[in-house]
Amino acid sequence: MRTGFLLSLFLTLFLTLAAAAQGPGGEPAFDSQMNRWESVLQEAERKLRQQGDISPEEEEALKSKLREILSESETRQNEAESRLSPLEDQLESLGEPPGEDAPPENPEIQQTRSDLNERISTIRARVRQAALVRVRSNEFLQEIASRERQRLQEEVLARTPSPIWPGVWQQAGQDTVAFLSRMAAAPVDWAEETAKIGTRGILPWIYLFGISLLAFLVGWPIRYWLNRRFGRDPEEEDPGYSRRIVATVSDGVARAIFPALAIAIAFTILYLQQVLTGYFATLLYILATAVTGFILVTGLARAALSPRRPAWRIMPVTALGAQVLYNRIFLIAAIFAATAALQTAAIEAEALTPAMRSTLVLLDNTVIAILLLSLTPNRYWTNPEEGFGSSSWNAGRILLIIIISSTPFLALAGYSRLAEFLQTRIIVTGVLIGLVLLLRLVFREALAHLLRLAHRRRSDEPEDETRHQLTLFWVGLVIDLLLILPTLYLLLLVYGVPSTIVTLWAEQLLTGLKIGEVTISLVDILFAIMVLAIGLFASGLIRRWLSEKVLPNTYLDYGIRNSISAGISYIGVALALILAIATLGISLSNLALVAGALSVGIGFGLRTVVENFVAGLLLLIERPIKVGDWVVVGPNEGMVRHISVRSTEIETFDRSSVIVPNSDLIASPVTNWTHKNRIARLIIPLRVAYGENTRKVHQLLLDCASQHDDVLAFPEPYVYFKAFGESALEFELRCYIRETDRYLDVMTDLHFAIDESFRENSIQMPFPQQDIHLHRGPSHERRHGKATDSSEEKGPEDPGQQQARQHRGEISTEAEGADRGSDAD
């Protein structure tokens, strides 16, 4: 009672709040929202097109507002379109209004039609207004993105003093000395400031050294345990790939992730406690960021390359390449982190002069360019079969060499910002690609390990390698997409594509990209694939449940059970396809177009496929052939194992599979030994010697048949005395067996029984015997005298010569009807 009362109260409150959020008549308060959107759009137009230059802060605030109204207008448009469809269906159900000569329409129907037209007109207007807001918002965002791109271009292409002039170096030296003096004074100033506080001045030092010591005391044992438990064992000479992956992850976590995390947590605590103040705090935070980046890059590089233990390496590089690559990465990371920290500290102190930037960038770019160029030779990388050395890799390598070589000359010419931009993006791209490759290897190996574990838990049968590889390929493809898409997003941002443009592209790709009248939405496609996969999986589960749990507990035969489960499976597949199509947003009314295209396809070559499909449905419904039937189709005879919508699988008695198109089973004669029932008639012909007691033979045959367990008593066995043959009396034993599958076994048993019974009762079964007589006539000797003499001299003829002479009439054969018994007499 209490639960029901609370539920009713909650429902009433929810409906009340929902009604309060609506405007008059239950309609959403669209006008007030539209007014707010219009004010934001007018503000954007005023600032971008009338005012001209605006600050980056104002641009960010304006972008945030435009994205908000873009999302809201899209939501409102979708809501209005969803409400519009039922109203149009209601209006269509009223039919066309009566014409001028027709009788007047019912006033209530006329009023309903008028109300529906008015509501449809209002909602259509709102759809158009929301669409217009979306278009204008996109235009302003594109304009902001264009401004950002232009600003970046101007910044990158801006010239600084060329370091080729000695005066620039002199000025840069003076500025650097002044900046270093300020850096050296920063910790002194902070210490003096904390000393003025008195005893409380000791607290910042305690925090600074205490947190660092705590991070070391906690982090070092965990790092040691990871390396000891999962790390690389120097005594293990040939570790498996899974073991190498685990060791690489453990080494990366221990050497890179965990130390970087400890530094980040320690300095975050210092920042939140406001222990560090002034410029000294800024310097420490910059230093901590640079050290964290250096530890991450070098730690992950060492974990992946394993320069000192080649047996544990997972990246596709040679032994020489691994050592050289790690050394170069170490130096590049150190130089890059030091110069980035120095420039950032100078910018924060407002001490980075143009001369100082020019000389610093020239030195930095020259050293890093030399280090990068030393990595480009092919001898450091693997052979083409393992992924490198192809023509595309060589072309990319040449382009990379050209770009890297040009950066010092650009810096020398005064384009230090452009040189810094190019070299920084190359390094960041390499780091991202290396990280993605490492994650790909880890995820794929983890997936393979999970598949192996799942197979072991599922059954003790041998692992299906083909199925395993297919699953690994498709799931691995999904993993690759999940890694590539964020990487592309980050690379676009890194290479200067404005975040506004990248965000718009991502939103259009996810929510819908309209090409003509077709809207392509990645989210809808993914949801449709998910719905289809879930539908197919559920259909398979239901079919297995029916086949294994429900239908075996009924009185239906195996063929009917198979038809029911197959029909349920086809219905499930059809429903899954319909739901997937509906998820894509394709109207089911457009299936007529698909049917028209299908009819054209049928005319061009799909006729046979459709015939087999329809024939398969007829086989499942009419059931002239069922799974488990013994059929004879042309020269093929065997058991029906599976009936699909296109073909039927027949397993012959020598265990080969014959795939027969369904249309052949419908249009051609088919012998079905088990169509209505599984009773089969067995005919055993036999021959008895002349002079035997035929009545006794008749009784012996009936006794052999009736004594067999598989021979039916009704219809009862019977014996035919067929004929007085040339060499024997011919009989036939005919009986019925209860199971067609036992046909050959029962026939064999009866043959043994009849032979034993005839031997016991001295009944003889003769077999045909032929005597061959060779003779020569006088005329033949006269015509072929010489030949005959020569043949006699040569000795006996071979079978081929005798056969040739027989065709010429020189050898005659006579068959006598005497059997073995008469010869013995």
C-alpha positions in Angstrom: 0.0 0.0 0.0 2.7 2.5 1.0 4.8 1.6 -2.0 1.9 2.1 -4.3 0.9 5.4 -2.7 4.5 6.7 -3.0 4.7 5.6 -6.6 1.4 7.4 -7.4 2.6 10.5 -5.6 5.9 10.5 -7.5 4.1 10.0 -10.9 1.7 12.9 -10.1 4.6 15.2 -9.1 6.5 14.2 -12.3 3.5 15.0 -14.5 2.9 18.3 -12.7 6.5 19.3 -13.3 6.3 18.2 -16.9 3.1 20.3 -17.4 4.7 23.3 -15.7 7.6 23.1 -18.2 5.2 23.3 -21.1 3.6 26.3 -22.5 -0.1 26.9 -23.1 -2.0 23.9 -24.4 0.8 21.6 -23.4 3.2 22.8 -26.1 6.8 23.4 -25.2 7.8 27.0 -24.6 9.5 27.3 -28.0 9.1 31.0 -28.5 11.1 32.0 -25.4 13.9 29.6 -26.4 13.8 31.0 -29.9 14.2 34.5 -28.6 17.3 33.5 -26.6 18.7 31.8 -29.7 18.1 34.9 -31.8 19.8 37.1 -29.3 22.9 34.9 -29.3 23.0 34.9 -33.1 22.6 38.7 -33.2 25.5 39.0 -30.7 27.7 36.7 -32.8 26.9 38.7 -36.0 27.6 42.0 -34.2 31.0 40.9 -32.9 32.2 38.9 -35.9 31.0 41.1 -38.8 30.5 44.5 -37.4 33.0 44.8 -34.6 35.7 42.9 -36.4 38.6 42.0 -34.1 37.7 40.3 -30.9 39.9 38.8 -28.2 40.5 35.0 -28.0 38.6 35.0 -24.7 35.5 36.5 -26.3 35.8 34.0 -29.2 35.8 31.1 -26.7 32.8 32.4 -24.9 31.0 33.0 -28.2 31.9 29.5 -29.4 30.5 28.0 -26.2 27.1 29.8 -26.7 26.9 28.8 -30.3 27.6 25.2 -29.6 24.9 25.3 -26.9 22.2 26.7 -29.2 23.4 24.3 -31.9 22.7 21.3 -29.7 19.5 22.7 -28.4 18.1 23.6 -31.8 19.0 20.1 -33.0 17.1 18.5 -30.1 14.1 20.8 -30.7 14.1 19.9 -34.4 14.2 16.2 -33.7 11.4 16.5 -31.1 9.2 18.5 -33.6 9.8 16.1 -36.4 8.9 13.2 -34.1 5.6 15.0 -33.2 4.9 15.9 -36.8 4.7 12.3 -38.1 1.7 11.2 -35.9 -0.2 14.3 -36.8 0.3 13.8 -40.5 -0.9 10.2 -40.1 -4.1 11.4 -38.3 -4.7 13.9 -41.0 -4.2 11.2 -43.7 -6.7 9.0 -41.9 -9.4 11.6 -42.4 -9.0 11.4 -46.1 -9.3 14.1 -48.7 -11.8 17.0 -48.0 -15.0 16.7 -50.1 -15.1 18.5 -53.4 -17.5 21.3 -54.4 -20.2 19.0 -55.7 -19.9 16.5 -52.9 -22.1 16.7 -49.8 -20.8 18.8 -46.9 -18.4 17.3 -44.4 -19.4 16.5 -40.9 -18.7 19.6 -38.7 -16.7 17.6 -36.1 -14.5 16.1 -38.8 -14.1 19.5 -40.4 -13.1 21.0 -37.0 -10.6 18.2 -36.4 -9.1 18.6 -39.8 -8.7 22.3 -39.2 -7.1 21.8 -35.8 -4.7 19.2 -37.2 -3.7 21.5 -40.1 -3.1 24.3 -37.7 -0.9 22.2 -35.4 1.0 20.7 -38.4 1.6 24.1 -39.8 2.9 25.4 -36.4 5.2 22.4 -35.9 6.5 22.6 -39.5 7.3 26.3 -38.8 9.3 25.3 -35.7 11.2 22.7 -37.6 12.2 25.3 -40.2 13.1 27.8 -37.5 15.3 25.3 -35.7 16.9 24.3 -38.9 17.6 27.9 -39.7 19.2 28.4 -36.3 21.4 25.4 -36.9 22.5 26.7 -40.3 23.3 30.2 -38.9 25.2 28.8 -35.9 27.3 26.6 -38.2 28.1 29.6 -40.3 29.3 31.6 -37.3 31.3 28.7 -36.0 32.9 28.3 -39.4 33.8 32.0 -39.4 35.4 31.7 -35.9 37.4 28.7 -37.1 38.5 30.6 -40.1 39.8 33.4 -37.8 41.6 30.8 -35.7 43.2 29.3 -38.8 44.3 32.7 -40.1 45.7 33.6 -36.7 47.7 30.4 -36.5 49.0 30.9 -40.0 50.1 34.5 -39.2 51.7 33.3 -36.0 53.6 30.4 -37.7 54.8 32.5 -40.6 55.8 35.4 -38.5 59.5 36.3 -38.9 62.0 36.7 -36.1 65.5 38.2 -36.2 67.7 36.0 -38.3 70.4 34.3 -36.3 72.8 34.7 -39.2 73.7 38.2 -37.8 76.2 38.4 -34.9 74.1 41.2 -33.2 71.3 38.7 -32.7 73.5 36.3 -30.9 74.8 39.1 -28.7 71.4 40.3 -27.8 70.2 36.8 -27.2 73.2 36.2 -24.8 72.3 39.3 -22.8 68.6 38.3 -22.6 69.5 34.8 -21.6 71.8 35.9 -18.8 69.1 38.2 -17.4 66.5 35.4 -17.5 68.8 32.9 -15.8 69.5 35.4 -13.1 65.8 35.8 -12.5 65.4 32.0 -12.4 68.3 31.7 -9.9 66.7 34.4 -7.7 63.2 32.7 -7.7 64.0 30.0 -5.0 65.8 32.6 -2.9 62.9 34.9 -3.0 60.5 32.1 -2.1 62.8 31.0 0.9 63.0 34.6 2.2 59.2 35.0 1.9 58.6 31.8 3.8 61.2 32.7 6.4 59.3 35.9 7.2 56.3 33.8 8.4 58.3 32.4 11.3 57.7 28.9 12.5 55.0 28.5 9.9 57.7 28.9 7.3 58.9 25.5 8.0 55.7 23.9 6.8 56.3 24.5 3.1 59.6 22.8 3.4 58.1 19.9 5.2 55.4 19.6 2.6 57.9 19.8 -0.3 60.4 17.2 1.0 57.8 15.1 2.9 55.6 14.5 -0.1 58.5 13.8 -2.4 59.9 11.3 0.2 56.4 9.7 0.6 56.1 9.3 -3.2 59.5 7.6 -3.3 58.8 5.3 -0.4 55.4 4.2 -1.8 56.4 4.1 -5.4 59.7 2.3 -5.2 58.4 -0.9 -3.6 55.5 -1.1 -6.0 57.8 -0.6 -8.9 60.1 -3.3 -7.6 57.2 -5.7 -7.1 55.9 -5.2 -10.6 59.3 -5.9 -12.2 59.9 -8.9 -9.9 56.4 -10.4 -10.5 55.6 -9.6 -14.1 58.9 -8.1 -15.5 61.5 -9.6 -17.8 63.4 -12.6 -16.5 67.0 -12.5 -17.8 67.3 -16.3 -17.4 64.3 -16.9 -19.8 65.8 -17.1 -23.3 62.8 -17.7 -25.5 59.6 -16.2 -23.9 56.3 -16.5 -25.7 54.6 -13.5 -27.3 52.0 -13.3 -24.5 54.7 -13.4 -21.9 56.5 -10.6 -23.7 53.4 -8.4 -23.9 52.8 -8.8 -20.1 56.4 -8.0 -19.4 56.3 -4.9 -21.6 53.1 -3.6 -20.0 54.6 -4.3 -16.5 57.9 -2.6 -17.5 56.0 0.4 -19.0 53.8 0.8 -15.9 56.8 0.5 -13.5 59.2 2.7 -15.5 56.8 5.3 -17.0 53.2 5.3 -15.8 53.8 4.9 -12.1 56.6 7.4 -11.6 54.8 10.0 -13.8 51.7 9.5 -11.8 53.6 9.9 -8.5 55.1 13.2 -9.6 51.7 14.4 -10.8 50.0 13.5 -7.6 52.7 15.1 -5.4 52.7 18.4 -7.2 48.9 18.4 -7.4 48.9 18.2 -3.6 51.4 21.0 -3.3 49.3 23.1 -5.6 46.1 22.5 -3.7 47.8 23.2 -0.4 49.2 26.5 -1.8 52.7 25.5 -0.4 54.6 27.0 -3.4 54.0 30.6 -4.3 55.5 33.1 -6.7 57.6 32.5 -9.7 59.4 29.7 -7.9 56.1 27.7 -7.9 55.7 28.3 -11.6 59.2 27.1 -12.3 58.7 23.9 -10.2 55.4 23.1 -12.0 57.0 23.6 -15.4 59.9 21.4 -14.4 57.6 18.7 -13.0 55.6 18.7 -16.3 58.8 18.4 -18.4 60.2 15.6 -16.2 56.9 13.8 -16.3 56.8 13.9 -20.1 60.4 12.8 -20.3 59.8 9.8 -18.0 56.7 8.8 -19.9 58.4 8.9 -23.4 61.6 7.2 -22.4 60.0 4.7 -20.1 57.5 3.5 -22.7 60.2 3.5 -25.4 62.4 1.3 -23.3 59.6 -1.0 -22.4 58.6 -1.5 -26.1 62.1 -1.7 -27.6 63.9 -3.6 -24.8 67.3 -2.6 -26.2 69.4 -4.8 -23.7 67.2 -7.9 -24.0 66.3 -8.6 -27.6 64.3 -11.8 -26.8 61.7 -9.7 -25.0 61.2 -7.1 -27.7 57.7 -6.6 -29.2 58.3 -3.8 -31.7 59.3 -4.7 -35.3 62.8 -3.3 -35.4 66.2 -4.9 -35.6 68.5 -5.4 -32.7 70.8 -2.5 -33.9 67.7 -0.4 -34.6 66.3 -0.9 -31.1 69.5 0.3 -29.4 70.0 3.2 -31.7 66.3 4.2 -31.6 66.2 4.1 -27.8 69.4 6.2 -27.5 68.0 8.8 -29.9 64.6 8.9 -28.2 66.4 9.5 -24.9 68.4 12.4 -26.2 65.5 13.9 -28.2 63.2 13.7 -25.2 65.8 15.3 -22.9 66.5 18.2 -25.3 62.9 18.7 -26.2 61.8 18.7 -22.5 64.6 21.1 -21.5 64.0 23.6 -24.3 60.2 23.4 -23.9 60.6 24.0 -20.1 63.0 26.9 -20.8 60.8 28.6 -23.3 57.7 28.2 -21.1 59.5 29.6 -18.1 60.7 32.6 -20.2 57.2 33.2 -21.5 55.8 33.1 -18.0 58.4 35.6 -16.9 57.8 37.7 -20.0 61.5 37.4 -20.8 61.4 35.5 -24.1 62.7 38.1 -26.5 62.7 37.6 -30.3 66.5 37.3 -30.4 66.4 34.7 -27.6 63.7 32.7 -29.4 65.6 32.7 -32.7 68.9 31.5 -31.3 67.3 28.9 -29.0 65.1 27.5 -31.8 68.1 27.3 -34.2 70.2 25.4 -31.7 67.4 23.1 -30.6 66.2 22.3 -34.2 69.7 21.7 -35.5 70.6 19.1 -32.8 67.2 17.4 -32.9 67.3 17.4 -36.8 70.6 15.6 -36.7 69.3 13.0 -34.2 66.1 12.4 -36.2 68.0 12.1 -39.5 70.3 9.4 -37.9 67.2 7.2 -37.5 66.0 7.2 -41.1 68.3 4.6 -42.7 66.6 1.3 -43.5 69.1 -0.8 -41.7 67.5 0.1 -38.4 64.1 -1.3 -39.4 62.8 -4.7 -40.3 62.3 -6.3 -43.7 59.3 -5.5 -45.9 57.5 -8.7 -44.8 57.2 -7.3 -41.3 55.8 -4.0 -42.2 58.6 -1.7 -43.3 60.7 -1.3 -46.4 57.9 -1.0 -48.8 57.6 1.7 -51.5 55.2 3.8 -49.4 57.5 3.6 -46.5 60.4 4.7 -48.7 58.4 7.6 -50.1 57.4 8.7 -46.6 61.0 8.4 -45.4 62.3 10.6 -48.2 59.6 13.2 -47.4 60.4 13.1 -43.7 64.1 13.6 -44.5 63.3 16.7 -46.6 61.1 18.2 -43.9 63.5 17.5 -41.1 66.5 18.8 -43.1 64.7 22.1 -43.9 63.9 23.1 -40.3 67.4 24.4 -39.4 67.6 26.4 -42.6 64.1 27.9 -41.9 65.2 28.8 -38.4 68.4 30.4 -39.8 66.3 32.4 -42.3 64.2 33.9 -39.5 61.2 31.5 -39.7 61.9 30.1 -36.3 58.2 29.7 -35.5 57.6 27.6 -38.7 60.7 25.5 -38.0 59.6 24.9 -34.4 56.1 24.0 -35.6 57.2 21.5 -38.2 59.7 19.7 -35.9 57.4 19.7 -32.9 54.6 18.2 -34.9 56.9 15.5 -36.3 58.0 14.5 -32.8 54.5 14.5 -31.4 53.2 12.4 -34.4 56.0 9.8 -33.8 55.1 9.6 -30.1 51.4 9.2 -30.9 51.9 6.6 -33.5 54.3 4.6 -31.3 51.8 4.8 -28.4 49.0 3.6 -30.6 51.0 0.7 -32.0 52.0 -0.3 -28.5 48.3 -0.2 -27.3 47.2 -2.1 -30.4 49.7 -4.9 -29.6 48.6 -5.1 -26.0 44.8 -5.1 -26.8 45.1 -7.7 -29.6 47.2 -10.0 -27.4 44.8 -9.6 -24.5 41.9 -10.3 -26.9 43.6 -13.5 -28.1 44.3 -14.6 -24.6 40.6 -14.0 -23.6 39.4 -16.1 -26.6 41.7 -18.9 -25.6 40.4 -18.8 -22.1 36.8 -18.7 -23.2 37.3 -21.8 -25.5 38.9 -23.8 -22.7 36.0 -23.0 -20.3 33.4 -23.7 -23.0 34.5 -27.2 -24.0 37.4 -29.7 -24.2 37.2 -30.0 -28.0 40.2 -29.0 -30.1 40.3 -25.3 -30.9 38.9 -24.2 -34.2 41.8 -22.1 -35.6 39.8 -20.6 -38.5 37.0 -19.5 -36.2 39.5 -18.1 -33.8 41.3 -16.1 -36.5 38.0 -14.7 -37.8 36.9 -13.6 -34.4 40.3 -12.1 -33.7 40.2 -10.3 -37.1 36.8 -8.6 -36.7 37.2 -7.7 -33.0 40.7 -6.5 -33.8 39.3 -4.3 -36.6 36.9 -2.7 -34.1 39.9 -2.1 -31.7 41.8 -0.5 -34.6 39.0 1.8 -35.3 38.6 2.8 -31.7 42.3 3.6 -31.6 42.6 5.3 -35.0 39.7 7.7 -34.7 40.9 9.5 -31.5 44.4 9.5 -32.9 43.2 11.3 -36.0 41.3 13.7 -33.9 44.4 14.5 -31.9 46.6 14.8 -35.0 44.2 17.3 -36.6 44.4 19.4 -33.5 48.2 19.0 -33.3 48.7 20.1 -36.9 46.7 23.3 -36.4 43.2 22.5 -37.6 41.0 24.7 -35.4 39.2 22.9 -32.6 36.0 24.4 -33.8 36.3 22.8 -37.2 37.4 19.4 -35.8 34.5 19.5 -33.4 32.0 20.3 -36.2 33.4 17.5 -38.3 33.2 15.1 -35.5 29.6 16.1 -34.7 28.6 15.8 -38.3 30.2 12.4 -38.7 28.6 11.2 -35.5 25.1 12.8 -35.7 24.7 12.9 -39.5 26.3 14.2 -42.7 23.7 15.1 -45.3 24.7 14.3 -48.9 21.8 15.2 -51.2 18.7 13.6 -49.7 20.7 10.9 -47.8 21.9 11.5 -44.2 24.8 9.4 -43.2 25.3 9.1 -39.4 28.1 7.1 -37.9 26.1 6.8 -34.6 23.1 5.5 -36.5 25.2 3.0 -38.4 26.9 1.7 -35.3 23.5 1.4 -33.5 22.1 -0.4 -36.5 25.0 -2.8 -36.5 24.6 -3.3 -32.8 20.8 -3.9 -33.1 21.4 -6.4 -36.0 24.1 -8.3 -34.0 21.9 -8.4 -30.9 18.9 -9.6 -33.0 20.9 -12.3 -34.7 22.4 -13.4 -31.3 18.9 -13.5 -29.7 17.5 -15.4 -32.7 20.2 -18.0 -32.4 19.6 -18.3 -28.6 15.9 -18.8 -29.2 16.5 -21.4 -31.9 18.9 -23.3 -29.7 16.5 -23.1 -26.8 13.6 -24.5 -28.9 15.8 -27.2 -30.5 17.4 -28.4 -27.3 14.9 -27.7 -24.5 11.3 -27.3 -25.8 10.8 -29.3 -29.0 12.5 -32.5 -27.8 9.9 -32.7 -25.1 7.0 -32.9 -27.6 5.7 -35.7 -29.7 6.8 -34.0 -33.0 9.1 -35.9 -35.2 12.6 -34.6 -35.9 11.7 -33.1 -39.3 8.9 -31.0 -37.9 11.1 -29.8 -35.0 13.8 -28.7 -37.4 11.3 -26.9 -39.6 9.8 -25.0 -36.6 13.3 -24.0 -35.3 14.4 -22.9 -38.8 11.2 -20.9 -39.3 11.7 -19.1 -36.0 15.3 -18.4 -36.9 14.3 -16.9 -40.2 11.6 -14.8 -38.6 14.2 -13.6 -36.0 16.7 -12.6 -38.8 13.9 -10.8 -40.7 12.9 -8.8 -37.5 16.6 -8.0 -36.8 17.0 -6.6 -40.3 13.8 -4.6 -40.1 14.8 -3.1 -36.7 18.3 -2.3 -38.1 16.8 -0.6 -41.1 14.5 1.4 -38.8 17.4 2.3 -36.6 19.2 3.8 -39.6 16.2 6.1 -40.1 15.1 4.5 -43.4 11.3 4.5 -43.8 9.9 1.1 -44.3 7.7 2.5 -47.0 10.8 2.9 -49.1 11.2 -0.8 -49.2 9.1 -0.7 -52.3 12.1 0.9 -54.0 14.3 -1.9 -52.7 11.8 -4.4 -54.1 11.9 -2.7 -57.5 15.7 -2.7 -57.5 15.6 -6.4 -56.5 13.3 -7.2 -59.4 15.7 -5.5 -61.8 18.5 -7.6 -60.2 16.4 -10.7 -60.6 16.1 -9.9 -64.3 19.9 -9.5 -64.6 21.0 -12.7 -62.8 19.4 -13.2 -59.4 16.5 -15.3 -60.8 18.2 -18.6 -59.7 18.9 -17.2 -56.2 15.3 -16.2 -55.7 14.0 -19.5 -57.1 16.1 -21.4 -54.6 15.0 -19.1 -51.8 11.3 -19.6 -52.6 11.9 -23.4 -53.0 13.6 -23.5 -49.6 10.5 -21.8 -48.0 8.2 -24.3 -49.7 10.4 -27.2 -48.5 10.1 -25.9 -44.9 6.3 -25.3 -45.2 5.2 -28.2 -47.3 7.8 -30.6 -46.0 8.1 -33.1 -48.8 11.7 -33.5 -47.6 12.7 -33.1 -44.0 15.9 -33.2 -42.1 16.7 -36.9 -41.3 15.0 -38.2 -44.5 16.6 -40.9 -46.6 16.4 -39.5 -50.2 17.6 -40.3 -53.6 18.3 -37.3 -55.9 19.6 -38.4 -59.3 22.8 -40.3 -58.7 23.1 -39.2 -55.1 21.6 -41.1 -52.2 21.9 -40.2 -48.5 20.4 -38.5 -45.4 19.2 -34.9 -45.4 21.3 -33.0 -42.8 20.3 -29.4 -43.3 17.8 -27.3 -45.3 18.7 -23.7 -45.8 16.9 -21.0 -47.8 19.2 -21.6 -50.8 20.3 -25.2 -50.8 19.9 -28.6 -49.0 22.8 -30.6 -47.7 22.6 -34.4 -48.2 25.2 -36.6 -46.5 25.8 -39.7 -48.5 26.6 -43.1 -46.9 30.3 -42.6 -47.7 30.2 -39.4 -45.5 30.5 -37.0 -48.3 28.2 -33.9 -48.5 26.2 -33.1 -51.6 24.8 -29.6 -51.8 21.6 -29.7 -53.9 19.9 -26.4 -54.9 16.4 -26.2 -53.5 14.8 -25.6 -56.9 16.1 -29.1 -58.1 14.3 -30.7 -55.2 11.0 -29.0 -56.1 11.2 -29.4 -59.9 12.8 -32.8 -60.2 11.7 -36.3 -59.1 13.1 -37.2 -55.7 12.8 -40.6 -54.0 12.1 -40.2 -50.3 12.3 -43.4 -48.4 11.0 -41.8 -45.2 8.4 -39.3 -46.4 5.3 -40.4 -44.5 6.8 -43.0 -42.2 10.1 -44.8 -41.7 8.8 -48.3 -42.6 10.6 -49.8 -45.6 10.0 -52.9 -47.6 12.9 -55.3 -48.0 13.1 -57.7 -51.0 15.6 -60.6 -51.0 15.8 -62.6 -54.3 17.2 -66.1 -54.2 17.6 -69.3 -56.3 17.1 -72.9 -55.3 18.2 -76.0 -57.1 15.8 -78.1 -59.1 14.4 -81.0 -57.1 14.3 -79.2 -53.7 11.1 -79.1 -51.7 9.5 -75.8 -52.6 7.0 -75.8 -49.7 9.9 -76.3 -47.3 11.8 -73.5 -48.8 8.7 -71.3 -48.5 8.4 -72.1 -44.8 12.1 -71.6 -44.0 12.1 -68.2 -45.6 9.0 -67.1 -43.6 10.6 -68.4 -40.4 13.8 -66.5 -41.0 11.9 -63.3 -41.5 9.5 -63.6 -38.6 12.3 -64.4 -36.1 14.0 -61.1 -36.8 13.2 -58.3 -34.3 13.1 -55.5 -36.8 10.7 -57.2 -39.3 7.1 -56.2 -38.8 4.4 -58.8 -38.1 1.9 -56.5 -39.9 2.2 -56.3 -42.8 3.4 -59.9 -42.5 6.3 -61.3 -44.5 5.5 -63.3 -47.7 7.3 -65.4 -50.2 6.9 -65.3 -54.0 7.7 -68.4 -56.2 8.6 -66.3 -59.2 9.7 -68.6 -62.0 11.3 -71.8 -63.2 14.6 -70.4 -64.2 17.2 -71.7 -66.7 19.4 -73.1 -64.0 17.4 -72.8 -60.7 14.0 -72.1 -59.1 13.6 -68.4 -58.4 12.0 -67.1 -55.1 11.6 -63.7 -53.5 11.3 -63.0 -49.7 9.4 -59.7 -49.1 9.0 -58.2 -45.6 8.6 -54.8 -44.0 11.1 -53.3 -41.4 10.2 -50.7 -38.8 13.1 -48.4 -39.4 14.6 -47.4 -42.8 18.0 -46.7 -41.3 18.2 -50.4 -40.5 17.7 -51.5 -44.1 21.2 -52.7 -44.8 21.6 -54.3 -41.3 18.4 -56.2 -41.6 19.2 -57.4 -45.1 22.6 -58.6 -44.0 21.0 -60.4 -41.0 18.4 -62.1 -43.2 21.1 -63.2 -45.6 23.1 -64.9 -42.8 19.9 -66.5 -41.4 18.8 -67.9 -44.8 22.2 -69.3 -45.5 22.4 -71.0 -42.1 18.8 -72.3 -42.4 19.4 -73.7 -45.9 22.6 -75.4 -44.8 20.9 -77.0 -41.8 18.1 -78.3 -44.0 20.4 -79.3 -47.0 18.7 -76.8 -49.4 21.1 -76.1 -52.2 21.4 -72.7 -54.0 23.0 -73.2 -57.5 24.9 -70.7 -59.5 25.1 -70.4 -63.3 27.9 -72.4 -65.0 29.2 -71.9 -68.5 31.4 -74.4 -70.5 33.5 -73.0 -73.4 34.2 -75.4 -76.4 36.8 -74.6 -79.0 36.6 -76.2 -82.4 37.8 -75.6 -86.0 35.9 -76.5 -89.1 37.4 -78.0 -92.3 36.8 -74.9 -94.4 38.5 -72.8 -91.9 41.6 -75.1 -92.1 41.7 -74.9 -95.8 41.3 -71.1 -95.9 43.9 -70.5 -93.2 46.1 -73.5 -93.5 49.4 -71.6 -93.3 48.2 -69.4 -90.7 47.0 -72.4 -88.6 50.3 -74.2 -89.0 52.2 -71.1 -87.9 49.9 -70.5 -85.0 50.4 -74.1 -83.9 54.1 -73.7 -84.1 53.9 -70.4 -82.1 52.1 -72.1 -79.2 49.0 -70.9 -77.3 47.4 -67.6 -78.2 47.0 -64.7 -75.8 43.5 -63.6 -74.7 43.5 -60.6 -77.1 44.1 -62.8 -80.1 41.4 -65.3 -79.0 38.9 -62.5 -78.5 39.7 -61.2 -82.0 39.2 -64.6 -83.5 35.9 -65.1 -81.6 34.6 -61.9 -83.3 35.5 -63.4 -86.6 33.5 -66.6 -85.8 36.5 -68.9 -85.3 35.6 -69.6 -81.6 32.1 -70.5 -80.4 30.7 -70.7 -76.9 27.9 -72.8 -75.6 26.2 -72.4 -72.2 24.7 -75.3 -70.5 22.2 -75.1 -67.7 23.8 -77.8 -65.6 24.4 -76.7 -62.0 27.0 -77.8 -59.6 24.7 -80.4 -58.1 23.9 -82.0 -61.4 27.6 -82.1 -62.4 28.3 -83.9 -59.1 25.6 -86.4 -59.9 
